[in-house]
Amino acid sequence: MDAFANRSEAGAALARRLLAELAEFAEFGTATAPPVVLGLPRGGVPVAAPVAAALGAPLDVLVVRKLGMPGRPELAMGAIGETGARVLNDDVLASSRAARTELAAVERRERAELEARVTRFRGGGEPVPLAGRTAVIVDDGIATGATMRVACRVAHARGAARLIVATPVGAPESLAEIAAMPEVDEVICLLAPPGFMAVGMHYLDFRQTEDEEVARLLAARSG
């Protein structure tokens, strides 16, 4: 099974793939409006940082939260993002009456955490403007795709002219669903194994990314 050493190595490999597939920098943006690289915190930001460096682009976060199933938080009922965006996994909700009952309470809790993280990561600053620009949305992996789908809708609502989803590894079915979204122009993924089981299985070091690391990476490449 193919595996990356860590998120930084995965980000460097992803940057090389982006540059190879989109040979002209103009594909990403213009001199006056370069692309914006958006990492999904927390794990997507260490992957996004080398991508932003390679593209000469600002790095920002696109804060979204998974709506985990009560008792099974790794199973996503859906996800929420800034500007009130929400996407639901109808298959998961249909399989559990308890999920629908608990959905509102889970969403209230996760939205409070989302708002707190926006403040914590950006330090009260404003997000990098997306209007008329290409947004490259990066995560460390895509499993159900719920978080990435809501991230794409948030970026589109903020005026991004073009959306590129970039990830080191993902489930083929979820990648296909994201590629079919009208908001998405391109999906770039390094590994899409047919027997995909979990993102962490494709990293030798998949330790949790801390808030302090996210803030440090954003501070090192902002603007």
Backbone hydrogen bonds in HBPLUS format (Angstrom, degrees):
<---DONOR---> <-ACCEPTOR-->    atom                        ^
c    i                          cat <-CA-CA->   ^        H-A-AA   ^      H-
h    n   atom  resd res      DA  || num        DHA   H-A  angle D-A-AA Bond
n    s   type  num  typ     dist DA aas  dist angle  dist       angle   num
A0004-PHE N   A0202-HIS O   2.82 MM 198  6.18 159.9  1.86 142.7 140.9     1
A0204-LEU N   A0004-PHE O   2.77 MM 200  6.15 159.9  1.81 165.9 171.3     2
A0205-ASP N   A0005-ALA O   2.98 MM 200  5.96 131.1  2.23 134.1 148.1     3
A0010-ALA N   A0006-ASN O   3.12 MM   4  6.36 158.3  2.17 146.1 152.7     4
A0011-GLY N   A0007-ARG O   2.84 MM   4  6.07 151.2  1.92 146.7 154.4     5
A0012-ALA N   A0008-SER O   3.01 MM   4  6.31 152.6  2.09 146.8 153.6     6
A0013-ALA N   A0009-GLU O   3.04 MM   4  6.31 160.1  2.08 151.0 155.9     7
A0014-LEU N   A0010-ALA O   2.89 MM   4  6.08 151.9  1.97 144.5 153.0     8
A0015-ALA N   A0011-GLY O   2.89 MM   4  6.08 152.1  1.97 145.3 152.6     9
A0016-ARG N   A0012-ALA O   3.12 MM   4  6.41 156.7  2.18 145.3 150.6    10
A0017-ARG N   A0013-ALA O   3.11 MM   4  6.39 153.8  2.19 143.8 150.8    11
A0018-LEU N   A0014-LEU O   2.95 MM   4  6.23 158.5  2.00 151.6 157.2    12
A0019-LEU N   A0015-ALA O   3.00 MM   4  6.23 166.6  2.02 154.2 157.2    13
A0020-ALA N   A0016-ARG O   2.98 MM   4  6.10 148.7  2.08 142.8 151.5    14
A0021-GLU N   A0017-ARG O   2.92 MM   4  6.05 158.4  1.96 151.8 156.8    15
A0022-LEU N   A0018-LEU O   2.97 MM   4  5.98 155.8  2.03 149.2 155.6    16
A0027-GLU N   A0024-GLU O   2.84 MM   3  5.54 158.7  1.88 118.7 125.5    17
A0028-PHE N   A0025-PHE O   2.85 MM   3  5.51 151.4  1.93 117.8 125.7    18
A0029-GLY N   A0025-PHE O   3.35 MM   4  6.78 149.6  2.45 144.0 152.6    19
A0030-THR N   A0033-ALA O   3.19 MM   3  4.99 169.2  2.20 110.7 112.4    20
A0036-VAL N   A0134-THR O   2.92 MM  98  6.34 157.7  1.97 163.7 171.2    21
A0136-VAL N   A0036-VAL O   2.88 MM 100  6.20 166.6  1.90 158.3 162.5    22
A0037-VAL N   A0058-PRO O   3.05 MM  21  6.23 171.9  2.05 172.0 169.7    23
A0060-ASP N   A0037-VAL O   2.93 MM  23  6.33 157.6  1.98 163.1 169.0    24
A0038-LEU N   A0136-VAL O   2.82 MM  98  5.98 167.0  1.84 148.9 153.1    25
A0138-VAL N   A0038-LEU O   2.79 MM 100  6.02 168.2  1.81 159.8 162.3    26
A0039-GLY N   A0060-ASP O   2.91 MM  21  6.37 157.6  1.96 162.5 160.0    27
A0062-LEU N   A0039-GLY O   3.12 MM  23  6.10 151.7  2.21 142.7 143.6    28
A0040-LEU N   A0138-VAL O   2.98 MM  98  6.28 151.2  2.06 171.7 176.1    29
A0044-GLY N   A0040-LEU O   2.79 MM   4  4.65 136.4  1.98 169.1 160.5    30
A0045-VAL N   A0042-ARG O   3.17 MM   3  5.92 155.0  2.24 122.4 128.4    31
A0048-ALA N   A0044-GLY O   2.89 MM   4  6.06 149.6  1.98 145.7 155.2    32
A0049-ALA N   A0045-VAL O   2.96 MM   4  6.08 146.1  2.08 154.8 161.5    33
A0051-VAL N   A0048-ALA O   3.07 MM   3  5.05 116.9  2.49  97.2 113.4    34
A0052-ALA N   A0048-ALA O   2.87 MM   4  6.15 161.1  1.91 162.5 167.2    35
A0053-ALA N   A0049-ALA O   3.04 MM   4  6.29 159.8  2.08 150.8 156.3    36
A0054-ALA N   A0050-PRO O   2.99 MM   4  6.12 157.8  2.04 143.3 148.8    37
A0055-LEU N   A0051-VAL O   3.02 MM   4  6.24 149.6  2.12 148.7 156.9    38
A0056-GLY N   A0052-ALA O   2.94 MM   4  5.87 114.7  2.37 139.1 154.7    39
A0057-ALA N   A0052-ALA O   2.94 MM   5  4.88 163.5  1.96 145.5 147.4    40
A0056-GLY N   A0053-ALA O   3.29 MM   3  5.12 149.5  2.38  94.8 103.6    41
A0059-LEU N   A0221-ARG O   3.30 MM 162  5.79 150.6  2.40 133.7 139.9    42
A0065-ARG N   A0080-ILE O   2.81 MM  15  5.31 154.6  1.87 145.5 153.1    43
A0080-ILE N   A0065-ARG O   2.83 MM  15  5.31 153.6  1.90 148.4 156.9    44
A0067-LEU N   A0078-GLY O   2.77 MM  11  5.08 175.2  1.77 134.8 133.2    45
A0077-MET N   A0067-LEU O   2.66 MM  10  5.36 165.1  1.68 163.5 164.5    46
A0069-MET N   A0075-LEU O   2.83 MM   6  5.60 152.2  1.90 162.5 171.6    47
A0072-ARG N   A0069-MET O   2.83 MM   3  5.00 152.3  1.90 124.1 132.4    48
A0075-LEU N   A0072-ARG O   2.89 MM   3  5.71 163.6  1.92 129.1 134.2    49
A0089-ASN N   A0077-MET O   2.66 MM  12  5.16 177.6  1.66 135.7 134.9    50
A0079-ALA N   A0087-VAL O   2.85 MM   8  5.52 153.1  1.92 158.5 164.7    51
A0087-VAL N   A0079-ALA O   2.96 MM   8  5.52 161.0  2.00 159.9 163.5    52
A0081-GLY N   A0085-ALA O   2.98 MM   4  5.08 153.2  2.06 135.8 135.3    53
A0093-LEU N   A0089-ASN O   3.13 MM   4  6.43 165.9  2.15 157.2 161.4    54
A0094-ALA N   A0090-ASP O   2.85 MM   4  5.92 154.7  1.91 148.3 155.3    55
A0095-SER N   A0091-ASP O   3.23 MM   4  6.33 132.9  2.47 134.8 145.4    56
A0095-SER N   A0092-VAL O   3.20 MM   3  5.29 135.2  2.42  96.4 108.4    57
A0096-SER N   A0093-LEU O   3.29 MM   3  5.54 162.7  2.33 106.7 111.9    58
A0101-THR N   A0097-ARG O   3.22 MM   4  6.51 155.3  2.29 146.8 154.0    59
A0102-GLU N   A0098-ALA O   2.94 MM   4  6.13 153.4  2.01 153.0 159.1    60
A0103-LEU N   A0099-ALA O   2.95 MM   4  5.85 122.1  2.30 142.9 157.5    61
A0106-VAL N   A0102-GLU O   2.99 MM   4  6.19 164.7  2.02 163.7 168.7    62
A0107-GLU N   A0103-LEU O   2.87 MM   4  6.06 158.5  1.91 154.2 160.6    63
A0108-ARG N   A0104-ALA O   2.99 MM   4  6.23 157.7  2.04 148.0 153.4    64
A0109-ARG N   A0105-ALA O   3.15 MM   4  6.38 165.1  2.17 148.8 152.2    65
A0110-GLU N   A0106-VAL O   2.94 MM   4  6.13 164.5  1.96 152.7 157.2    66
A0111-ARG N   A0107-GLU O   2.84 MM   4  5.89 153.1  1.91 150.1 156.9    67
A0112-ALA N   A0108-ARG O   3.19 MM   4  6.37 154.2  2.26 144.2 150.2    68
A0113-GLU N   A0109-ARG O   3.20 MM   4  6.51 154.1  2.27 142.9 149.9    69
A0114-LEU N   A0110-GLU O   2.82 MM   4  6.04 152.1  1.89 144.9 153.2    70
A0115-GLU N   A0111-ARG O   3.02 MM   4  6.23 164.9  2.04 150.3 152.4    71
A0116-ALA N   A0112-ALA O   3.11 MM   4  6.33 151.5  2.19 140.8 148.8    72
A0117-ARG N   A0113-GLU O   2.92 MM   4  6.15 153.8  1.99 150.5 157.3    73
A0118-VAL N   A0114-LEU O   2.99 MM   4  6.27 155.0  2.05 152.7 159.3    74
A0119-THR N   A0115-GLU O   3.34 MM   4  6.57 161.9  2.37 143.6 146.9    75
A0120-ARG N   A0116-ALA O   2.95 MM   4  6.17 157.4  2.00 145.1 152.2    76
A0121-PHE N   A0117-ARG O   2.81 MM   4  5.83 177.8  1.81 159.2 159.5    77
A0122-ARG N   A0118-VAL O   3.20 MM   4  6.08 162.0  2.24 141.9 147.4    78
A0123-GLY N   A0119-THR O   2.85 MM   4  5.41 123.2  2.18 135.3 146.8    79
A0125-GLY N   A0122-ARG O   3.00 MM   3  5.18 163.0  2.03 110.8 115.4    80
A0133-ARG N   A0130-LEU O   2.96 MM   3  5.36 163.7  1.98 142.5 140.4    81
A0132-GLY N   A0159-GLY O   2.95 MM  27  6.16 152.1  2.03 151.8 143.3    82
A0161-ALA N   A0133-ARG O   2.81 MM  28  5.22 140.4  1.96 132.6 143.4    83
A0135-ALA N   A0162-ARG O   2.84 MM  27  6.19 166.4  1.85 167.0 166.6    84
A0164-ILE N   A0135-ALA O   2.90 MM  29  6.23 164.7  1.92 161.8 163.6    85
A0137-ILE N   A0164-ILE O   2.80 MM  27  6.18 148.7  1.89 158.6 168.4    86
A0166-ALA N   A0137-ILE O   2.88 MM  29  6.03 169.1  1.89 160.3 159.9    87
A0142-ILE N   A0169-VAL O   2.97 MM  27  6.47 144.1  2.10 139.5 150.8    88
A0171-ALA N   A0142-ILE O   2.93 MM  29  6.28 146.2  2.04 156.5 166.5    89
A0149-ARG N   A0145-GLY O   2.91 MM   4  6.05 156.6  1.97 154.1 160.7    90
A0150-VAL N   A0146-ALA O   3.20 MM   4  6.46 164.1  2.22 151.1 153.8    91
A0151-ALA N   A0147-THR O   3.01 MM   4  6.20 149.7  2.11 143.4 152.7    92
A0152-CYS N   A0148-MET O   2.94 MM   4  6.17 154.2  2.00 150.7 156.2    93
A0153-ARG N   A0149-ARG O   3.16 MM   4  6.46 154.7  2.23 144.5 151.1    94
A0154-VAL N   A0150-VAL O   2.96 MM   4  6.19 151.0  2.05 146.4 154.1    95
A0155-ALA N   A0151-ALA O   2.98 MM   4  6.23 166.3  2.00 153.3 156.2    96
A0156-HIS N   A0152-CYS O   2.96 MM   4  6.11 157.2  2.01 146.0 152.7    97
A0157-ALA N   A0153-ARG O   2.94 MM   4  6.07 154.7  2.01 141.1 148.2    98
A0158-ARG N   A0154-VAL O   3.04 MM   4  6.30 134.6  2.25 142.7 154.9    99
A0158-ARG N   A0155-ALA O   3.22 MM   3  5.09 130.7  2.48  91.2 104.2   100
A0160-ALA N   A0155-ALA O   3.24 MM   5  5.87 164.9  2.26 153.4 150.0   101
A0159-GLY N   A0156-HIS O   3.01 MM   3  5.30 159.7  2.05 111.1 114.6   102
A0185-ASP N   A0163-LEU O   2.94 MM  22  5.40 156.1  2.00 142.0 149.9   103
A0186-GLU N   A0163-LEU O   3.35 MM  23  6.82 143.6  2.49 152.3 157.1   104
A0165-VAL N   A0186-GLU O   2.90 MM  21  6.28 163.8  1.93 160.9 161.2   105
A0188-ILE N   A0165-VAL O   2.76 MM  23  6.13 165.1  1.79 164.3 169.4   106
A0167-THR N   A0188-ILE O   2.98 MM  21  6.48 154.6  2.05 160.6 168.6   107
A0190-LEU N   A0167-THR O   3.35 MM  23  6.95 144.7  2.48 143.4 153.4   108
A0191-LEU N   A0168-PRO O   2.87 MM  23  6.12 137.9  2.05 138.9 152.4   109
A0170-GLY N   A0191-LEU O   2.97 MM  21  6.49 143.4  2.10 155.6 167.2   110
A0174-SER N   A0171-ALA O   3.06 MM   3  5.37 116.2  2.49 107.1 122.1   111
A0175-LEU N   A0171-ALA O   2.96 MM   4  6.18 161.6  1.99 163.0 169.1   112
A0176-ALA N   A0172-PRO O   3.00 MM   4  6.19 154.3  2.07 146.7 153.2   113
A0177-GLU N   A0173-GLU O   3.08 MM   4  6.35 151.3  2.17 142.7 150.2   114
A0178-ILE N   A0174-SER O   3.00 MM   4  6.28 158.1  2.05 150.1 155.5   115
A0179-ALA N   A0175-LEU O   2.89 MM   4  6.10 160.2  1.93 149.0 154.8   116
A0180-ALA N   A0176-ALA O   3.08 MM   4  6.22 135.1  2.29 138.4 149.2   117
A0181-MET N   A0178-ILE O   3.05 MM   3  5.33 159.7  2.09 109.2 115.7   118
A0184-VAL N   A0181-MET O   3.15 MM   3  5.47 149.7  2.25 109.5 117.7   119
A0196-PHE N   A0193-PRO O   3.13 MM   3  5.24 138.4  2.31 124.1 119.2   120
A0201-MET N   A0198-ALA O   3.32 MM   3  5.65 147.9  2.43 105.2 113.6   121
A0202-HIS N   A0199-VAL O   3.00 MM   3  5.86 169.2  2.01 128.3 131.8   122
A0203-TYR N   A0200-GLY O   3.30 MM   3  5.47 159.3  2.35 114.8 113.1   123
A0213-GLU N   A0210-GLU O   3.07 MM   3  5.42 127.1  2.36 104.9 117.7   124
A0214-VAL N   A0210-GLU O   3.26 MM   4  6.69 157.4  2.31 151.3 157.4   125
A0215-ALA N   A0211-ASP O   2.98 MM   4  6.29 167.7  1.99 158.8 160.9   126
A0216-ARG N   A0212-GLU O   2.95 MM   4  6.10 153.7  2.02 142.3 149.8   127
A0217-LEU N   A0213-GLU O   2.97 MM   4  6.15 164.1  1.99 152.9 156.2   128
A0218-LEU N   A0214-VAL O   3.00 MM   4  6.22 158.3  2.05 153.2 159.4   129
A0219-ALA N   A0215-ALA O   2.95 MM   4  6.09 156.9  2.01 145.2 151.7   130
A0220-ALA N   A0216-ARG O   3.01 MM   4  6.18 144.4  2.14 144.2 153.6   131
A0221-ARG N   A0218-LEU O   3.23 MM   3  5.37 137.3  2.43  97.3 108.5   132
